[in-house]
Amino acid sequence: MADIQDLAKLDGSEVQSSLPELMGAFSFALDLTEGQPEGHSLRACWIAMQLGERLGASRDDLRNIYYAAMLKDLGCSSNAARVAEVYLTDDRSFKHDFKLIGDGIGPALRFVFAKTGRGESLLRRGTAIVNILRNGPQIVDDMIEARCTRGAEIARLLRFPEEVAQAIYSLDEHWDGGGRPAGLKAGDIPLASRIALLSQVADVFFTNAGPQAAQAEVERLSGSWLDPRMCEAFSALSKDERFWSMLADPDLAMHVVTLLPEEMGIPVDEKFLDDITAAFGRVIDAKSPFTSGHSQRVGEYAMLVGEALGLDEAQLRSLRRAAMLHDVGKLGVSSQILEKPGKLEDDEWNAMRSHALRTAEILGRIAPMRDMAHIAASHHERLDGKGYPLGLDESQLALEARIITVCDFFDALTADRPYRSALSVDEAFAIMEKEAGRAIDPRCLSTLREALDAPL
């Protein structure tokens, strides 16, 4: 697979956006899945680059540091459902709060016991805690391995060099050798990993309690989690007020994009944008064990329907991207809700419905995808105006939105869900026929049926 630095205009199509702009925009989706405040990945990237430059890193190393810090959470959605299952809690708040407890088995255990099963029955909570006491280290090992492996895999799908993939894989390694997944120590840990971990710690404590808290935590972890030389460099940087004011600058995203000026000239052609879409589709689907391959399948079904209905090549390409990213907003929904086997409570249902607006917000940040953000976010709208998030009706729904709705509906019915097993193709179409003309477009439905050669 070609490295990003070797890319040219593979098919002669027009460059639509720079690589830093695209990755910076997508990083907001990664912040959602980790429960971090908006812009966490960009702030971590800014801190990392200031450290790298102060330490005299080469341009190649700085490039690896830049993308490793910005995309360090590529694999985090892969353990979200497991966190919710083991600890009986909201995965996003659990991950956010866990980063604030520091190191040490005592604080970790106190945190876990306080968070596990809060609000659940004594029996269910007790069973969960016993499981954690018996199998805790192995559970954590498995979740970190899943996160690190998936993150590195997606970095490769995004055509980053192996150094970036390995840096993401080794994010949770510690200077003293007590980290995971490989127990690397000191200089054996990739440079970009060491810098990205420090930057993550610094931003988490900065956004939670301010500059002094960030400085104190980095100092406390020096020599255990963190490289002492880097901690000294961070201490020197943190004495400059401009360092902290930049982290709070509303235009930080723009500043981060310019940190690697040579990257601004890297062409992001249509084919590469398709690959980026597919990679982030995998991030989305990893959020739940019930959605493996969902984004890819919806994209493929949408292409079949769109082609049959006469969409041109450019429209089909845009449709496929919108279809594959329609659920990106679900990264901001608790896995407790996504995996719930029973009926959702009103507040849970409201949280679930919010994913459509989040999809629009995230895709609206991405220049070449801005025009189709509303299409992707309309997959739960209905022809009769009773859908969400905006209650649009037949007169307001574009053909592309109707296509995605039908394809998403079909794939959801024919896949396992927490509350039921997968339905057969015939059963799915029988249910969908009852909704034709009310929730879904009859022409799109019949076209999907014909494309799949399903019997009437």
C-alpha positions in Angstrom: 0.0 0.0 0.0 1.4 3.4 -1.0 2.4 5.8 1.7 0.7 9.2 1.9 3.9 11.0 1.0 4.0 9.1 -2.3 0.5 10.0 -3.3 -0.2 11.8 -6.5 -3.4 12.6 -8.3 -4.2 8.9 -9.0 -7.1 9.6 -11.3 -6.6 13.2 -12.2 -9.5 14.4 -10.1 -9.4 17.8 -8.4 -7.9 18.1 -4.9 -10.7 18.9 -2.5 -9.0 19.3 0.8 -5.6 18.9 2.4 -4.8 15.9 4.5 -4.3 17.8 7.8 -7.7 19.5 7.3 -9.5 16.2 6.7 -7.8 14.4 9.6 -8.4 17.4 11.9 -12.1 17.4 11.0 -12.5 13.7 11.5 -10.7 13.9 14.9 -13.8 15.4 16.4 -15.5 12.1 15.9 -12.7 10.4 17.9 -13.2 12.9 20.7 -16.8 11.8 20.9 -16.0 8.1 21.4 -13.6 8.9 24.2 -16.0 11.2 26.0 -13.5 14.0 25.7 -14.3 17.7 25.3 -14.5 18.9 21.7 -11.1 19.5 20.2 -9.2 17.2 22.5 -7.3 15.5 19.6 -6.4 18.9 18.1 -5.1 20.2 21.4 -3.1 17.0 22.0 -1.6 17.4 18.5 -0.7 21.1 19.3 1.0 20.1 22.5 2.8 17.2 20.8 4.2 19.4 18.1 5.5 22.0 20.5 7.2 19.2 22.4 8.7 17.7 19.3 10.1 21.0 18.0 11.6 21.8 21.4 13.2 18.4 21.5 14.7 18.9 18.1 12.8 16.2 16.3 13.4 15.8 12.6 10.8 16.7 10.0 10.0 13.1 9.4 9.6 12.5 13.2 7.5 15.6 13.5 5.1 14.3 10.8 4.8 11.0 12.6 4.2 12.9 15.9 1.6 15.1 14.3 -0.6 12.3 13.0 0.0 9.9 15.9 -1.2 12.5 18.4 -4.1 13.7 16.3 -5.3 10.1 15.5 -4.2 8.4 18.7 -7.8 7.3 19.5 -8.5 5.6 16.1 -9.1 2.3 17.9 -11.1 3.5 20.9 -14.5 2.7 19.5 -13.5 -1.0 19.5 -13.6 -1.4 23.3 -16.6 0.9 24.0 -19.2 -1.9 24.1 -16.9 -4.0 26.3 -16.4 -1.2 28.8 -20.2 -0.8 29.1 -20.7 -4.5 29.4 -18.0 -5.1 32.1 -18.5 -2.0 34.2 -22.3 -1.6 33.7 -21.9 2.1 33.0 -21.7 4.7 30.3 -18.5 4.0 28.3 -17.9 7.6 27.4 -18.0 9.0 31.0 -16.1 6.0 32.3 -13.2 6.6 29.8 -13.2 10.3 30.4 -13.1 10.0 34.2 -10.6 7.1 34.2 -8.0 9.3 32.6 -8.2 11.7 35.6 -7.2 9.1 38.3 -3.5 8.8 37.4 -1.5 5.7 38.1 -1.6 3.2 40.9 -3.7 0.1 41.6 -5.4 1.7 44.6 -7.0 4.7 42.8 -7.9 2.5 39.9 -9.7 0.0 42.1 -11.5 2.7 44.1 -12.6 4.3 40.8 -13.8 1.0 39.3 -15.8 0.0 42.4 -17.4 3.5 42.6 -18.4 3.5 38.9 -19.3 -0.1 38.3 -23.1 -0.8 38.2 -24.1 2.5 39.8 -27.9 2.5 39.8 -28.1 -1.3 39.0 -29.5 -3.9 41.4 -27.2 -5.2 44.2 -27.1 -8.6 42.6 -26.1 -7.3 39.1 -23.6 -4.9 40.6 -22.1 -7.5 42.9 -21.7 -10.0 40.0 -19.9 -7.4 37.9 -17.5 -6.5 40.7 -16.7 -10.2 41.4 -15.9 -10.7 37.7 -13.6 -7.6 37.8 -11.8 -8.9 40.9 -11.3 -12.3 39.3 -10.5 -11.3 35.8 -9.6 -7.6 35.9 -6.0 -7.7 34.6 -7.0 -9.9 31.7 -10.1 -7.8 30.9 -7.9 -4.7 30.7 -5.2 -6.4 28.7 -7.8 -7.6 26.1 -9.5 -4.1 25.8 -6.2 -2.3 25.4 -5.0 -4.9 22.9 -8.2 -4.5 20.9 -7.9 -0.7 21.0 -4.3 -0.6 20.0 -4.5 -3.3 17.3 -7.6 -1.7 15.7 -6.1 1.8 15.8 -2.9 0.6 14.0 -5.0 -1.2 11.4 -7.1 1.8 10.6 -3.9 4.0 10.4 -2.6 1.7 7.8 -6.0 1.8 5.9 -5.5 5.6 5.9 -2.2 5.0 4.2 0.0 6.3 7.0 3.5 4.9 7.3 4.2 2.1 9.7 5.8 4.5 12.1 2.5 6.2 12.7 0.6 2.9 13.0 3.2 1.6 15.6 3.0 4.9 17.5 -0.8 4.5 17.8 -0.4 0.9 18.8 2.1 1.8 21.6 0.2 4.8 23.0 -0.4 3.0 26.3 3.2 1.9 26.9 4.8 3.5 30.0 8.4 4.7 30.5 9.0 2.3 33.4 7.8 -0.7 31.5 4.5 -1.0 33.3 2.2 -0.2 30.3 0.5 -2.2 27.6 0.2 -4.0 25.3 3.8 -5.1 25.0 5.4 -3.8 28.2 7.9 -1.7 26.3 10.3 0.4 28.3 12.0 3.7 28.0 13.6 4.2 24.6 12.1 1.1 23.1 8.7 3.0 23.1 8.3 4.9 19.8 9.1 8.6 20.1 5.7 9.6 18.8 4.0 7.3 21.3 5.9 8.9 24.3 5.0 12.4 23.1 1.4 11.5 22.3 0.8 10.0 25.8 2.2 13.1 27.5 0.1 15.3 25.3 -3.0 13.4 26.1 -2.4 13.6 29.9 -1.6 17.3 29.7 -4.8 18.1 27.7 -7.1 15.9 29.9 -5.9 17.7 33.0 -5.8 21.1 31.4 -9.4 20.9 30.2 -10.6 19.5 33.5 -8.8 21.8 36.0 -6.5 24.2 34.1 -2.7 24.7 33.4 -1.5 24.1 37.0 -3.3 20.7 37.1 -1.7 19.7 33.8 1.8 20.7 35.0 1.4 18.9 38.3 0.2 15.6 36.7 2.9 15.6 34.1 5.5 16.1 36.8 3.9 13.4 39.0 4.1 10.9 36.1 7.7 11.7 35.1 9.8 8.6 35.2 6.8 6.2 35.6 4.4 6.7 32.7 6.3 9.5 31.0 9.7 10.1 29.6 11.5 12.5 32.1 13.3 14.4 29.3 10.0 15.2 27.7 8.5 16.2 31.0 11.3 18.7 31.4 10.6 20.0 28.0 6.9 20.3 28.8 7.8 22.2 32.0 9.8 24.7 30.0 7.0 25.1 27.5 4.3 25.6 30.1 6.0 28.7 31.5 5.0 30.6 28.4 1.4 31.9 28.7 1.0 31.8 24.9 1.3 28.0 25.1 -1.9 27.8 27.2 -3.7 30.6 25.5 -3.3 28.8 22.1 -5.0 25.7 23.6 -8.0 27.8 24.4 -8.0 29.7 21.1 -11.3 29.1 19.1 -9.2 29.1 15.9 -6.9 26.3 17.2 -8.0 24.0 14.4 -6.8 26.4 11.8 -3.4 26.8 13.5 -3.0 23.0 13.8 -3.6 22.6 10.1 -0.6 24.9 9.3 1.8 23.1 11.6 3.1 20.9 8.7 3.0 23.3 5.8 4.4 20.8 3.4 1.4 18.6 4.0 -0.9 21.2 2.6 0.3 20.3 -0.8 -0.5 16.6 -0.6 -3.3 15.8 -3.0 -6.4 14.2 -1.5 -8.1 12.9 -4.7 -11.4 11.2 -5.0 -10.0 7.7 -4.6 -8.1 8.6 -1.4 -11.2 10.3 0.0 -13.1 7.1 -0.6 -10.4 5.2 1.3 -10.7 7.7 4.2 -14.5 7.2 4.2 -14.1 3.5 4.4 -11.6 3.7 7.2 -13.8 5.8 9.3 -16.7 3.6 8.5 -14.8 0.9 10.3 -14.3 3.2 13.3 -18.1 3.7 13.4 -19.0 0.1 13.1 -16.5 -0.9 15.8 -18.6 0.9 18.4 -21.0 -2.1 18.6 -20.5 -5.8 18.0 -23.9 -5.7 16.3 -22.9 -3.3 13.6 -19.8 -5.0 12.1 -19.8 -4.2 8.4 -23.0 -2.2 8.6 -21.6 1.0 7.1 -19.9 -0.9 4.2 -23.1 -2.8 3.4 -25.3 0.3 3.5 -22.8 2.0 1.1 -22.9 -0.9 -1.3 -26.7 -1.2 -1.2 -27.0 2.6 -1.8 -24.7 2.3 -4.8 -26.9 -0.4 -6.3 -30.1 1.6 -5.8 -28.5 4.9 -6.9 -27.1 3.4 -10.1 -30.4 1.8 -11.0 -32.2 5.1 -10.5 -29.9 6.9 -12.8 -27.5 8.9 -10.6 -24.3 9.9 -12.4 -20.8 9.0 -11.3 -20.3 12.1 -9.1 -23.7 11.6 -7.4 -23.0 8.0 -6.8 -19.6 8.7 -5.2 -21.1 11.3 -2.9 -24.0 9.0 -2.1 -21.7 6.1 -1.1 -19.7 8.4 1.3 -22.9 9.7 2.9 -24.2 6.2 3.3 -21.0 4.9 4.8 -20.8 7.8 7.3 -24.5 8.1 8.2 -23.9 6.7 11.7 -20.8 8.7 12.6 -22.9 10.5 15.2 -23.4 7.2 17.1 -19.8 7.6 18.4 -21.3 10.1 20.8 -24.0 7.8 22.1 -23.4 5.6 25.2 -22.9 1.9 24.4 -25.2 1.3 27.4 -27.9 2.7 25.2 -26.7 1.2 21.9 -26.5 -2.3 23.4 -29.6 -2.2 25.5 -31.8 -5.3 24.8 -35.0 -3.8 26.0 -37.1 -0.7 25.4 -35.3 2.6 25.7 -36.4 5.1 28.4 -37.3 8.6 27.2 -33.9 10.1 28.1 -32.2 7.2 26.4 -34.3 7.6 23.3 -33.5 11.3 23.1 -29.8 10.5 23.4 -30.1 7.9 20.6 -32.0 10.4 18.4 -29.2 12.9 18.9 -26.8 10.9 16.8 -28.4 12.2 13.5 -27.6 15.8 14.4 -24.1 14.8 15.5 -23.6 13.2 12.1 -24.5 16.5 10.4 -22.2 18.4 12.7 -19.2 16.2 12.1 -19.6 15.9 8.4 -20.3 19.6 8.2 -16.7 20.2 9.4 -15.2 18.3 6.4 -15.0 20.5 3.4 -15.5 17.9 0.6 -18.4 16.3 2.6 -20.2 19.4 3.7 -22.7 19.3 0.9 -23.8 15.8 1.8 -23.9 16.2 5.6 -27.6 16.8 5.6 -28.2 13.8 3.4 -26.3 11.5 5.7 -28.1 13.0 8.7 -31.6 12.4 7.2 -31.6 8.6 7.3 -34.2 8.6 10.1 -36.5 11.1 8.5 -39.8 9.8 7.1 -42.0 10.7 4.1 -44.9 11.5 6.4 -42.8 14.0 8.4 -42.8 11.9 11.6 -39.1 11.1 11.6 -36.1 12.9 13.2 -34.0 14.9 13.8 -35.9 17.7 11.9 -39.3 16.2 11.0 -38.7 16.6 7.3 -41.4 15.4 4.9 -41.6 14.0 1.4 -41.3 17.4 -0.2 -38.0 18.1 1.7 -36.2 14.8 1.3 -33.7 14.4 -1.5 -33.6 11.2 -3.5 -30.2 10.3 -2.0 -31.6 10.6 1.6 -34.5 8.3 0.7 -32.0 5.8 -0.8 -29.9 5.7 2.4 -33.0 5.4 4.6 -34.2 2.3 2.7 -30.7 0.7 2.7 -30.1 1.4 6.4 -33.6 0.0 7.3 -33.0 -3.2 5.3 -29.5 -3.8 6.8 -30.7 -3.2 10.3 -33.5 -5.7 9.9 -31.3 -8.4 8.4 -28.6 -8.1 11.0 -28.6 -9.2 14.7 -29.5 -6.5 17.2 -29.4 -6.5 21.0 -33.2 -6.9 21.1 -33.7 -9.5 18.4 -32.0 -11.9 16.0 -31.6 -11.1 12.3 -34.6 -11.4 10.1 -34.6 -13.2 6.7 -34.6 -11.1 3.6 -38.3 -12.0 3.0 -39.3 -11.0 6.5 -37.4 -7.7 6.2 -39.1 -6.8 2.9 -42.5 -7.7 4.3 -42.0 -5.3 7.2 -40.7 -2.6 4.9 -43.6 -2.9 2.5 -45.9 -1.9 5.3 -43.9 1.3 5.7 -43.7 2.2 2.0 -45.2 5.6 1.3 -45.2 6.5 5.0 -41.7 6.0 6.3 -39.8 5.0 3.2 -39.9 5.7 -0.5 -41.7 2.9 -2.5 -39.6 3.4 -5.6 -36.3 3.1 -3.6 -37.7 0.0 -1.9 -38.7 -1.8 -5.1 -35.4 -0.9 -6.6 -33.5 -2.4 -3.7 -35.6 -5.5 -3.9 -34.9 -5.8 -7.6 -31.2 -5.1 -7.1 -31.0 -7.9 -4.6 -33.1 -10.2 -6.7 -35.5 -10.7 -3.8 -38.9 -12.3 -4.7 -42.1 -10.3 -4.5 
